[in-house]
Amino acid sequence: MEQSFSRQCGRIYAARDKNGALVAAIWCIWDHRSCYYFMSSRMATAHDGAISLLLWQAIQDAAQLGLIFDFDGVSSNESVAFFSGFGGRLTPRFKATRTSAAGRLVWEFKELRRPNRFLC
C-alpha cells in the first residue's frame, strides 16, 4: 500500500456516517492504462450503497485521468449483477493453469456441480 502512495498510483476512498465515523473504504491502484478496484471493506452498519458510492467516485476519477476502470475480475453471479449496474462492458479474461490429470478431474467435477456455470 505504501508503495502505491509513494509512487502516486493508489488511492483509498472512504465513506463516513453522519457522525464522522468511518464506515466503508475501497482501495484502487493504477498503471499507465487502467485503474484497478483492488479491495474494499465496510462495517456491517454501513449503508448498502456505501461501496457503490465509493466505486462510482473512483470510476469518475479514472475517467478524468483517461484510464480504464477495471473491477479486476468477476467471481460470482452476484458480482456480474453488481458490476453491470455501473455500465461499461464485460470483457472476458482468460486464465491458463497447469495441473495434473487428477487435479483436472477434481476441477471438472467441481465445475459440473457449480450452479449457473454458464453465466460467468
MMTF fields as JSON, N, C-alpha, C and O atoms, coordinates in Angstrom:
{
  "mmtfVersion": "1.0.0",
  "mmtfProducer": "UNKNOWN",
  "numBonds": 479,
  "numAtoms": 480,
  "numGroups": 120,
  "numChains": 1,
  "numModels": 1,
  "chainsPerModel": [1],
  "groupsPerChain": [120],
  "chainIdList": ["A"],
  "bondAtomList": [4, 2, 8, 6, 12, 10, 16, 14, 20, 18, 24, 22, 28, 26, 32, 30, 36, 34, 40, 38, 44, 42, 48, 46, 52, 50, 56, 54, 60, 58, 64, 62, 68, 66, 72, 70, 76, 74, 80, 78, 84, 82, 88, 86, 92, 90, 96, 94, 100, 98, 104, 102, 108, 106, 112, 110, 116, 114, 120, 118, 124, 122, 128, 126, 132, 130, 136, 134, 140, 138, 144, 142, 148, 146, 152, 150, 156, 154, 160, 158, 164, 162, 168, 166, 172, 170, 176, 174, 180, 178, 184, 182, 188, 186, 192, 190, 196, 194, 200, 198, 204, 202, 208, 206, 212, 210, 216, 214, 220, 218, 224, 222, 228, 226, 232, 230, 236, 234, 240, 238, 244, 242, 248, 246, 252, 250, 256, 254, 260, 258, 264, 262, 268, 266, 272, 270, 276, 274, 280, 278, 284, 282, 288, 286, 292, 290, 296, 294, 300, 298, 304, 302, 308, 306, 312, 310, 316, 314, 320, 318, 324, 322, 328, 326, 332, 330, 336, 334, 340, 338, 344, 342, 348, 346, 352, 350, 356, 354, 360, 358, 364, 362, 368, 366, 372, 370, 376, 374, 380, 378, 384, 382, 388, 386, 392, 390, 396, 394, 400, 398, 404, 402, 408, 406, 412, 410, 416, 414, 420, 418, 424, 422, 428, 426, 432, 430, 436, 434, 440, 438, 444, 442, 448, 446, 452, 450, 456, 454, 460, 458, 464, 462, 468, 466, 472, 470, 476, 474],
  "bondOrderList": [1, 1, 1, 1, 1, 1, 1, 1, 1, 1, 1, 1, 1, 1, 1, 1, 1, 1, 1, 1, 1, 1, 1, 1, 1, 1, 1, 1, 1, 1, 1, 1, 1, 1, 1, 1, 1, 1, 1, 1, 1, 1, 1, 1, 1, 1, 1, 1, 1, 1, 1, 1, 1, 1, 1, 1, 1, 1, 1, 1, 1, 1, 1, 1, 1, 1, 1, 1, 1, 1, 1, 1, 1, 1, 1, 1, 1, 1, 1, 1, 1, 1, 1, 1, 1, 1, 1, 1, 1, 1, 1, 1, 1, 1, 1, 1, 1, 1, 1, 1, 1, 1, 1, 1, 1, 1, 1, 1, 1, 1, 1, 1, 1, 1, 1, 1, 1, 1, 1],
  "groupList": [{"groupName": "MET", "atomNameList": ["N", "CA", "C", "O"], "elementList": ["N", "C", "C", "O"], "formalChargeList": [0, 0, 0, 0], "bondAtomList": [1, 0, 2, 1, 3, 2], "bondOrderList": [1, 1, 2], "singleLetterCode": "M", "chemCompType": "L-PEPTIDE LINKING"}, {"groupName": "GLU", "atomNameList": ["N", "CA", "C", "O"], "elementList": ["N", "C", "C", "O"], "formalChargeList": [0, 0, 0, 0], "bondAtomList": [1, 0, 2, 1, 3, 2], "bondOrderList": [1, 1, 2], "singleLetterCode": "E", "chemCompType": "L-PEPTIDE LINKING"}, {"groupName": "GLN", "atomNameList": ["N", "CA", "C", "O"], "elementList": ["N", "C", "C", "O"], "formalChargeList": [0, 0, 0, 0], "bondAtomList": [1, 0, 2, 1, 3, 2], "bondOrderList": [1, 1, 2], "singleLetterCode": "Q", "chemCompType": "L-PEPTIDE LINKING"}, {"groupName": "SER", "atomNameList": ["N", "CA", "C", "O"], "elementList": ["N", "C", "C", "O"], "formalChargeList": [0, 0, 0, 0], "bondAtomList": [1, 0, 2, 1, 3, 2], "bondOrderList": [1, 1, 2], "singleLetterCode": "S", "chemCompType": "L-PEPTIDE LINKING"}, {"groupName": "PHE", "atomNameList": ["N", "CA", "C", "O"], "elementList": ["N", "C", "C", "O"], "formalChargeList": [0, 0, 0, 0], "bondAtomList": [1, 0, 2, 1, 3, 2], "bondOrderList": [1, 1, 2], "singleLetterCode": "F", "chemCompType": "L-PEPTIDE LINKING"}, {"groupName": "ARG", "atomNameList": ["N", "CA", "C", "O"], "elementList": ["N", "C", "C", "O"], "formalChargeList": [0, 0, 0, 0], "bondAtomList": [1, 0, 2, 1, 3, 2], "bondOrderList": [1, 1, 2], "singleLetterCode": "R", "chemCompType": "L-PEPTIDE LINKING"}, {"groupName": "CYS", "atomNameList": ["N", "CA", "C", "O"], "elementList": ["N", "C", "C", "O"], "formalChargeList": [0, 0, 0, 0], "bondAtomList": [1, 0, 2, 1, 3, 2], "bondOrderList": [1, 1, 2], "singleLetterCode": "C", "chemCompType": "L-PEPTIDE LINKING"}, {"groupName": "GLY", "atomNameList": ["N", "CA", "C", "O"], "elementList": ["N", "C", "C", "O"], "formalChargeList": [0, 0, 0, 0], "bondAtomList": [1, 0, 2, 1, 3, 2], "bondOrderList": [1, 1, 2], "singleLetterCode": "G", "chemCompType": "PEPTIDE LINKING"}, {"groupName": "ILE", "atomNameList": ["N", "CA", "C", "O"], "elementList": ["N", "C", "C", "O"], "formalChargeList": [0, 0, 0, 0], "bondAtomList": [1, 0, 2, 1, 3, 2], "bondOrderList": [1, 1, 2], "singleLetterCode": "I", "chemCompType": "L-PEPTIDE LINKING"}, {"groupName": "TYR", "atomNameList": ["N", "CA", "C", "O"], "elementList": ["N", "C", "C", "O"], "formalChargeList": [0, 0, 0, 0], "bondAtomList": [1, 0, 2, 1, 3, 2], "bondOrderList": [1, 1, 2], "singleLetterCode": "Y", "chemCompType": "L-PEPTIDE LINKING"}, {"groupName": "ALA", "atomNameList": ["N", "CA", "C", "O"], "elementList": ["N", "C", "C", "O"], "formalChargeList": [0, 0, 0, 0], "bondAtomList": [1, 0, 2, 1, 3, 2], "bondOrderList": [1, 1, 2], "singleLetterCode": "A", "chemCompType": "L-PEPTIDE LINKING"}, {"groupName": "ASP", "atomNameList": ["N", "CA", "C", "O"], "elementList": ["N", "C", "C", "O"], "formalChargeList": [0, 0, 0, 0], "bondAtomList": [1, 0, 2, 1, 3, 2], "bondOrderList": [1, 1, 2], "singleLetterCode": "D", "chemCompType": "L-PEPTIDE LINKING"}, {"groupName": "LYS", "atomNameList": ["N", "CA", "C", "O"], "elementList": ["N", "C", "C", "O"], "formalChargeList": [0, 0, 0, 0], "bondAtomList": [1, 0, 2, 1, 3, 2], "bondOrderList": [1, 1, 2], "singleLetterCode": "K", "chemCompType": "L-PEPTIDE LINKING"}, {"groupName": "ASN", "atomNameList": ["N", "CA", "C", "O"], "elementList": ["N", "C", "C", "O"], "formalChargeList": [0, 0, 0, 0], "bondAtomList": [1, 0, 2, 1, 3, 2], "bondOrderList": [1, 1, 2], "singleLetterCode": "N", "chemCompType": "L-PEPTIDE LINKING"}, {"groupName": "LEU", "atomNameList": ["N", "CA", "C", "O"], "elementList": ["N", "C", "C", "O"], "formalChargeList": [0, 0, 0, 0], "bondAtomList": [1, 0, 2, 1, 3, 2], "bondOrderList": [1, 1, 2], "singleLetterCode": "L", "chemCompType": "L-PEPTIDE LINKING"}, {"groupName": "VAL", "atomNameList": ["N", "CA", "C", "O"], "elementList": ["N", "C", "C", "O"], "formalChargeList": [0, 0, 0, 0], "bondAtomList": [1, 0, 2, 1, 3, 2], "bondOrderList": [1, 1, 2], "singleLetterCode": "V", "chemCompType": "L-PEPTIDE LINKING"}, {"groupName": "TRP", "atomNameList": ["N", "CA", "C", "O"], "elementList": ["N", "C", "C", "O"], "formalChargeList": [0, 0, 0, 0], "bondAtomList": [1, 0, 2, 1, 3, 2], "bondOrderList": [1, 1, 2], "singleLetterCode": "W", "chemCompType": "L-PEPTIDE LINKING"}, {"groupName": "HIS", "atomNameList": ["N", "CA", "C", "O"], "elementList": ["N", "C", "C", "O"], "formalChargeList": [0, 0, 0, 0], "bondAtomList": [1, 0, 2, 1, 3, 2], "bondOrderList": [1, 1, 2], "singleLetterCode": "H", "chemCompType": "L-PEPTIDE LINKING"}, {"groupName": "THR", "atomNameList": ["N", "CA", "C", "O"], "elementList": ["N", "C", "C", "O"], "formalChargeList": [0, 0, 0, 0], "bondAtomList": [1, 0, 2, 1, 3, 2], "bondOrderList": [1, 1, 2], "singleLetterCode": "T", "chemCompType": "L-PEPTIDE LINKING"}, {"groupName": "PRO", "atomNameList": ["N", "CA", "C", "O"], "elementList": ["N", "C", "C", "O"], "formalChargeList": [0, 0, 0, 0], "bondAtomList": [1, 0, 2, 1, 3, 2], "bondOrderList": [1, 1, 2], "singleLetterCode": "P", "chemCompType": "L-PEPTIDE LINKING"}],
  "groupTypeList": [0, 1, 2, 3, 4, 3, 5, 2, 6, 7, 5, 8, 9, 10, 10, 5, 11, 12, 13, 7, 10, 14, 15, 10, 10, 8, 16, 6, 8, 16, 11, 17, 5, 3, 6, 9, 9, 4, 0, 3, 3, 5, 0, 10, 18, 10, 17, 11, 7, 10, 8, 3, 14, 14, 14, 16, 2, 10, 8, 2, 11, 10, 10, 2, 14, 7, 14, 8, 4, 11, 4, 11, 7, 15, 3, 3, 13, 1, 3, 15, 10, 4, 4, 3, 7, 4, 7, 7, 5, 14, 18, 19, 5, 4, 12, 10, 18, 5, 18, 3, 10, 10, 7, 5, 14, 15, 16, 1, 4, 12, 1, 14, 5, 5, 19, 13, 5, 4, 14, 6],
  "groupIdList": [1, 2, 3, 4, 5, 6, 7, 8, 9, 10, 11, 12, 13, 14, 15, 16, 17, 18, 19, 20, 21, 22, 23, 24, 25, 26, 27, 28, 29, 30, 31, 32, 33, 34, 35, 36, 37, 38, 39, 40, 41, 42, 43, 44, 45, 46, 47, 48, 49, 50, 51, 52, 53, 54, 55, 56, 57, 58, 59, 60, 61, 62, 63, 64, 65, 66, 67, 68, 69, 70, 71, 72, 73, 74, 75, 76, 77, 78, 79, 80, 81, 82, 83, 84, 85, 86, 87, 88, 89, 90, 91, 92, 93, 94, 95, 96, 97, 98, 99, 100, 101, 102, 103, 104, 105, 106, 107, 108, 109, 110, 111, 112, 113, 114, 115, 116, 117, 118, 119, 120],
  "secStructList": [7, 2, 2, 2, 2, 2, 6, 6, 7, 3, 3, 3, 3, 3, 3, 3, 7, 6, 6, 1, 7, 3, 3, 3, 3, 3, 3, 3, 3, 3, 7, 1, 1, 3, 3, 3, 3, 3, 3, 3, 3, 3, 7, 6, 6, 1, 7, 6, 6, 2, 2, 2, 2, 2, 2, 2, 2, 2, 2, 2, 2, 2, 2, 2, 6, 6, 7, 3, 3, 3, 7, 7, 7, 7, 7, 1, 2, 2, 2, 2, 2, 2, 2, 2, 6, 6, 7, 1, 7, 7, 7, 7, 7, 7, 7, 7, 7, 7, 7, 7, 2, 2, 2, 2, 2, 2, 2, 2, 2, 2, 2, 2, 2, 1, 6, 6, 6, 6, 6, 7],
  "xCoordList": [0.826, 0.0, 0.875, 0.641, 1.871, 2.748, 3.426, 3.591, 3.821, 4.485, 3.551, 3.979, 2.278, 1.353, 1.172, 0.998, 1.211, 1.073, 2.346, 2.281, 3.498, 4.754, 4.986, 5.634, 4.464, 4.593, 3.408, 3.326, 2.519, 1.318, 0.501, 0.083, 0.291, -0.521, -1.52, -1.838, -2.007, -3.009, -3.785, -3.291, -5.005, -5.853, -6.852, -7.383, -7.088, -8.139, -9.303, -9.13, -10.476, -11.712, -12.433, -12.54, -12.924, -13.56, -14.927, -15.143, -15.838, -17.178, -17.358, -16.965, -17.951, -18.197, -19.687, -20.41, -20.131, -21.54, -21.752, -20.811, -22.982, -23.304, -22.556, -22.456, -22.028, -21.246, -19.75, -18.953, -19.372, -17.975, -17.209, -16.002, -17.88, -17.211, -17.0, -17.891, -15.841, -15.523, -16.392, -16.409, -17.117, -17.999, -17.662, -18.05, -16.947, -16.602, -15.388, -15.143, -14.634, -13.469, -13.153, -13.401, -12.603, -12.079, -10.667, -10.324, -9.86, -8.5, -8.372, -8.648, -7.957, -7.737, -6.27, -5.657, -5.723, -4.364, -4.408, -5.336, -3.422, -3.448, -2.055, -1.042, -2.062, -0.846, -1.098, -2.0, -0.333, -0.478, -1.751, -2.112, -2.439, -3.597, -4.898, -5.957, -4.831, -6.049, -5.984, -4.913, -7.161, -7.337, -8.035, -9.076, -7.458, -7.966, -8.626, -8.047, -9.825, -10.52, -9.83, -10.011, -9.039, -8.18, -8.822, -8.779, -9.414, -10.085, -11.03, -10.953, -11.928, -12.876, -13.206, -12.971, -13.76, -14.21, -15.306, -15.313, -16.228, -17.273, -17.771, -17.716, -18.251, -18.855, -20.224, -20.858, -20.666, -21.981, -23.081, -24.158, -22.817, -23.813, -23.805, -24.632, -22.892, -22.808, -24.041, -24.644, -24.397, -25.491, -25.139, -23.973, -26.133, -25.893, -25.232, -24.547, -25.433, -24.863, -23.506, -22.991, -22.91, -21.637, -20.529, -19.828, -20.361, -19.313, -19.626, -18.72, -20.88, -21.266, -20.906, -20.406, -21.154, -20.829, -19.325, -18.89, -18.538, -17.087, -16.587, -15.697, -17.157, -16.779, -17.116, -16.333, -18.273, -18.676, -17.696, -17.337, -17.264, -16.281, -14.959, -14.333, -14.537, -13.292, -13.397, -12.437, -14.558, -14.773, -14.675, -14.046, -15.286, -15.22, -13.79, -13.367, -13.039, -11.648, -10.8, -9.952, -11.025, -10.284, -10.57, -9.655, -11.828, -12.201, -11.533, -11.089, -11.466, -10.831, -9.336, -8.758, -8.714, -7.295, -7.076, -5.938, -8.176, -8.077, -7.754, -7.179, -8.126, -7.834, -9.085, -10.203, -8.892, -9.954, -10.165, -9.195, -11.411, -11.665, -11.893, -12.76, -11.119, -11.151, -11.574, -10.884, -12.72, -13.175, -12.301, -12.486, -11.367, -10.378, -10.99, -10.656, -11.88, -12.409, -13.788, -14.175, -14.508, -15.852, -15.83, -15.532, -16.143, -16.013, -17.341, -17.352, -18.461, -19.749, -20.844, -20.641, -21.991, -23.14, -23.565, -23.994, -23.444, -23.803, -22.893, -23.339, -21.603, -20.649, -21.037, -20.945, -21.47, -21.894, -23.032, -23.0, -24.021, -25.169, -24.735, -25.159, -23.898, -23.448, -22.626, -22.904, -21.614, -20.728, -21.45, -21.15, -22.403, -23.14, -23.952, -24.229, -24.33, -25.1, -24.356, -24.973, -23.038, -22.241, -22.072, -21.438, -22.628, -22.466, -21.174, -20.654, -20.666, -19.441, -19.732, -20.886, -18.7, -18.895, -18.031, -16.927, -18.578, -17.822, -16.858, -17.234, -15.64, -14.625, -14.097, -13.687, -14.098, -13.599, -12.124, -11.335, -11.792, -10.403, -10.065, -10.766, -9.014, -8.639, -7.5, -6.617, -7.544, -6.531, -6.014, -6.788, -4.721, -4.11, -3.499, -2.794, -3.772, -3.199, -2.656, -3.056, -1.753, -1.193, -1.46, -1.218, -1.961, -2.288, -2.101, -1.939, -2.126, -2.03, -3.384, -4.388, -3.399, -4.652, -5.655, -6.843, -5.181, -6.076, -6.627, -7.808, -5.779, -6.225, -7.262, -8.215, -7.075, -8.032, -9.389, -10.424, -9.402, -10.652, -11.398, -12.616, -10.675, -11.289, -11.891, -13.02, -11.146, -11.64, -12.889, -13.863, -12.877, -14.04, -15.259, -16.37, -15.06, -16.17, -16.764, -17.985, -15.92, -16.411, -17.173, -18.199, -16.687, -17.357, -18.742, -19.681, -18.878, -20.183, -21.192, -22.387, -20.727, -21.611, -21.928, -22.84, -21.19, -21.394, -22.699, -22.885, -23.599, -24.85, -24.572, -23.649, -25.368, -25.272, -23.87, -23.388, -23.215, -21.833, -21.686, -20.572, -22.794, -22.71, -22.871, -22.694, -23.206, -23.405, -22.096, -21.927, -21.17, -19.907, -18.733, -17.586],
  "yCoordList": [-1.18, 0.0, 1.25, 2.184, 1.256, 2.426, 2.72, 3.881, 1.665, 1.863, 2.528, 3.38, 2.137, 2.758, 4.239, 5.047, 4.6, 6.013, 6.789, 7.904, 6.211, 6.919, 7.099, 8.059, 6.189, 6.295, 7.032, 7.162, 7.497, 8.222, 7.419, 7.931, 6.139, 5.29, 4.477, 3.339, 5.058, 4.398, 5.408, 6.491, 5.038, 5.942, 5.121, 4.115, 5.575, 4.998, 5.982, 7.174, 5.467, 6.256, 5.809, 4.612, 6.752, 6.411, 7.071, 8.184, 6.37, 6.904, 6.969, 6.06, 8.046, 8.245, 8.444, 8.919, 8.083, 8.284, 9.726, 10.519, 10.065, 11.449, 11.924, 13.127, 10.987, 11.355, 11.425, 11.712, 11.166, 11.229, 9.931, 9.894, 8.872, 7.582, 6.897, 6.903, 6.322, 5.595, 4.34, 3.532, 4.173, 3.007, 2.135, 0.967, 2.683, 1.903, 2.515, 3.717, 1.676, 2.164, 1.209, 0.007, 1.762, 0.955, 1.439, 2.591, 0.555, 0.896, 0.61, -0.503, 1.603, 1.459, 1.745, 2.619, 1.004, 1.236, 1.357, 0.854, 2.015, 2.18, 2.144, 2.317, 1.906, 1.967, 2.972, 3.801, 2.918, 3.89, 3.696, 4.571, 2.552, 2.245, 2.068, 2.483, 1.456, 1.068, 1.419, 1.483, 1.641, 1.804, 0.533, 0.152, -0.122, -1.407, -1.277, -0.724, -1.787, -1.917, -3.055, -4.218, -2.737, -3.73, -4.406, -5.631, -3.627, -4.243, -3.244, -2.038, -3.786, -2.934, -3.552, -4.734, -2.704, -3.158, -2.212, -1.029, -2.753, -1.896, -2.475, -3.682, -1.591, -2.004, -2.609, -2.248, -3.511, -4.127, -3.076, -3.255, -1.991, -0.931, 0.09, 1.001, -0.044, 0.911, 0.789, -0.28, 1.881, 1.878, 0.93, 0.828, 0.235, -0.731, -0.096, -0.782, 1.186, 1.851, 2.486, 3.154, 2.303, 2.966, 2.56, 3.424, 1.282, 0.821, 1.28, 1.68, 1.227, 1.685, 3.15, 3.524, 3.968, 5.391, 5.588, 6.401, 4.847, 4.963, 4.479, 5.09, 3.385, 2.892, 3.897, 4.107, 4.511, 5.497, 6.664, 7.151, 7.11, 8.194, 7.757, 8.524, 6.521, 6.0, 5.882, 6.176, 5.454, 5.352, 6.736, 6.896, 7.725, 9.088, 9.619, 10.262, 9.359, 9.805, 9.129, 9.772, 7.824, 7.107, 7.71, 7.91, 7.992, 8.589, 9.957, 10.298, 10.723, 12.043, 11.922, 12.807, 10.826, 10.589, 9.878, 9.618, 9.563, 8.861, 7.381, 6.771, 6.806, 5.403, 4.54, 5.022, 3.281, 2.284, 1.877, 1.668, 1.764, 1.263, -0.234, -0.691, -0.991, -2.451, -2.986, -2.773, -3.688, -4.281, -5.477, -6.055, -5.843, -6.884, -8.248, -8.928, -8.632, -9.996, -10.106, -9.328, -11.073, -11.356, -12.762, -13.724, -12.878, -14.178, -14.884, -16.041, -14.2, -14.832, -14.179, -13.123, -14.819, -14.251, -12.927, -12.01, -12.835, -11.593, -10.454, -9.317, -10.769, -9.761, -9.247, -8.049, -10.144, -9.74, -8.728, -7.685, -9.029, -8.127, -6.793, -5.736, -6.834, -5.606, -4.734, -3.543, -5.315, -4.537, -4.027, -2.937, -4.811, -4.39, -3.131, -2.373, -2.909, -1.72, -0.421, 0.644, -0.485, 0.719, 1.043, 2.041, 0.217, 0.436, -0.202, -1.116, 0.267, -0.313, -1.629, -1.944, -2.393, -3.681, -4.729, -4.457, -5.946, -7.071, -7.56, -7.702, -7.813, -8.309, -9.624, -9.69, -10.671, -11.956, -11.863, -11.159, -12.576, -12.667, -14.144, -14.913, -14.529, -15.933, -16.2, -15.365, -17.376, -17.76, -19.142, -20.09, -19.247, -20.528, -21.137, -20.462, -22.399, -23.088, -24.437, -24.978, -24.954, -26.274, -27.134, -26.714, -28.341, -29.231, -30.678, -30.971, -31.559, -32.989, -33.49, -32.782, -34.701, -35.293, -35.425, -35.16, -35.834, -35.964, -34.606, -34.482, -33.592, -32.234, -31.726, -31.048, -32.054, -31.65, -32.313, -31.667, -33.584, -34.291, -33.653, -33.479, -33.313, -32.662, -31.329, -31.017, -30.526, -29.232, -29.402, -28.672, -30.354, -30.594, -30.999, -30.551, -31.833, -32.255, -31.06, -30.925, -30.202, -29.004, -28.098, -27.53, -27.954, -27.108, -27.64, -26.861, -28.955, -29.546, -29.287, -29.161, -29.207, -29.005, -27.533, -27.221, -26.615, -25.185, -24.73, -24.966, -24.086, -23.597, -22.429, -21.644, -22.331, -21.234, -21.072, -19.947, -22.157, -22.089, -21.446, -21.144, -21.237, -20.651, -19.139, -18.486, -18.568, -17.117, -16.374, -15.352, -16.864, -16.144, -17.087, -16.648],
  "zCoordList": [0.0, 0.0, 0.0, -0.767, 0.857, 0.946, -0.385, -0.759, -1.104, -2.392, -3.404, -4.182, -3.39, -4.349, -4.037, -4.949, -2.76, -2.393, -2.705, -3.223, -2.394, -2.649, -4.153, -4.568, -4.958, -6.415, -7.046, -8.268, -6.224, -6.657, -7.674, -8.713, -7.335, -8.219, -7.392, -7.739, -6.309, -5.492, -4.672, -4.36, -4.329, -3.545, -2.736, -3.204, -1.524, -0.688, -0.692, -0.436, -0.982, -0.914, 0.35, 0.614, 1.124, 2.394, 2.516, 2.036, 3.163, 3.444, 4.951, 5.681, 5.393, 6.818, 7.059, 6.183, 8.234, 8.563, 9.017, 9.028, 9.39, 9.759, 10.998, 11.239, 11.787, 12.971, 12.68, 13.574, 11.439, 11.053, 11.224, 10.986, 11.629, 11.813, 10.455, 9.605, 10.267, 9.049, 8.962, 9.891, 7.842, 7.697, 6.494, 6.452, 5.515, 4.326, 3.648, 3.749, 2.959, 2.216, 1.076, 1.167, 0.004, -1.092, -1.395, -1.129, -1.949, -2.353, -3.832, -4.28, -4.59, -6.02, -6.323, -5.71, -7.268, -7.74, -9.258, -9.89, -9.846, -11.291, -11.883, -11.206, -13.204, -14.007, -15.117, -15.001, -16.173, -17.261, -18.089, -18.876, -17.917, -18.754, -17.982, -18.453, -16.798, -16.084, -14.601, -13.997, -14.044, -12.607, -12.126, -12.661, -11.114, -10.644, -9.272, -8.337, -9.175, -7.888, -7.166, -7.526, -6.147, -5.534, -4.325, -4.209, -3.428, -2.278, -1.623, -1.854, -0.796, -0.082, 1.263, 1.513, 2.12, 3.434, 3.897, 3.558, 4.673, 5.228, 6.54, 6.778, 7.368, 8.631, 8.323, 7.331, 9.155, 8.971, 9.057, 8.489, 9.759, 9.939, 8.804, 8.795, 7.855, 6.744, 5.85, 5.742, 5.224, 4.254, 3.117, 2.738, 2.568, 1.49, 0.262, -0.496, 0.069, -1.101, -0.872, -1.768, 0.296, 0.612, -0.356, -0.883, -0.595, -1.511, -2.933, -3.664, -3.328, -4.668, -4.874, -5.934, -3.878, -3.966, -4.134, -4.949, -3.369, -3.471, -4.83, -5.421, -5.321, -6.643, -7.73, -8.656, -7.617, -8.621, -8.65, -9.722, -7.476, -7.419, -8.051, -8.782, -7.766, -8.341, -9.865, -10.576, -10.365, -11.812, -12.447, -13.493, -11.826, -12.353, -12.345, -13.306, -11.272, -11.202, -12.271, -12.891, -12.493, -13.522, -14.901, -15.701, -15.167, -16.456, -16.634, -17.73, -15.565, -15.623, -15.938, -16.57, -15.497, -15.778, -17.109, -17.501, -17.804, -19.085, -18.936, -19.837, -17.797, -17.521, -17.657, -17.473, -17.976, -17.971, -16.516, -15.788, -16.086, -14.734, -14.827, -15.571, -14.076, -14.131, -12.769, -11.771, -12.727, -11.471, -11.082, -10.011, -11.933, -11.676, -11.427, -10.457, -12.306, -12.263, -11.66, -10.789, -12.136, -11.66, -11.083, -11.791, -9.812, -9.163, -8.9, -8.478, -9.146, -8.873, -9.712, -10.311, -9.743, -10.452, -9.83, -10.531, -8.509, -7.815, -8.258, -8.41, -8.466, -8.93, -10.31, -10.576, -11.184, -12.525, -12.419, -13.072, -11.608, -11.453, -10.855, -11.323, -9.832, -9.173, -10.113, -10.253, -10.761, -11.628, -12.871, -13.358, -13.388, -14.579, -14.335, -15.264, -13.09, -12.757, -12.977, -13.008, -13.132, -13.36, -14.836, -15.179, -15.711, -17.147, -17.625, -16.986, -18.726, -19.268, -19.947, -20.24, -20.197, -20.852, -20.18, -19.709, -20.152, -19.619, -20.686, -21.85, -20.301, -21.214, -20.671, -19.512, -21.486, -20.984, -20.595, -21.225, -19.568, -19.126, -19.042, -18.384, -19.696, -19.742, -18.771, -18.571, -18.179, -17.215, -17.591, -17.716, -17.767, -18.102, -16.844, -16.094, -16.626, -15.475, -15.926, -16.957, -15.143, -15.411, -14.187, -13.056, -14.422, -13.323, -13.751, -14.935, -12.795, -13.086, -13.598, -13.516, -14.118, -14.6, -13.457, -13.64, -12.276, -11.118, -10.711, -10.387, -10.727, -10.393, -11.376, -10.992, -12.641, -13.68, -13.455, -13.622, -13.082, -12.809, -11.633, -11.683, -10.598, -9.433, -9.857, -9.481, -10.646, -11.099, -11.955, -11.772, -12.889, -13.758, -12.944, -13.224, -11.951, -11.096, -10.356, -10.276, -9.822, -9.128, -10.081, -9.706, -11.307, -12.297, -12.636, -12.802, -12.741, -13.049, -11.936, -12.2, -10.71, -9.559, -9.321, -8.556, -9.964, -9.745, -10.417, -11.611, -9.672, -10.274, -11.225, -11.009, -12.258, -13.224, -13.787, -13.923, -14.115, -14.565, -15.937, -16.364, -16.627, -17.958, -17.933, -18.961, -16.771, -16.697, -16.625, -17.29, -15.839, -15.731, -15.777, -15.699]
}
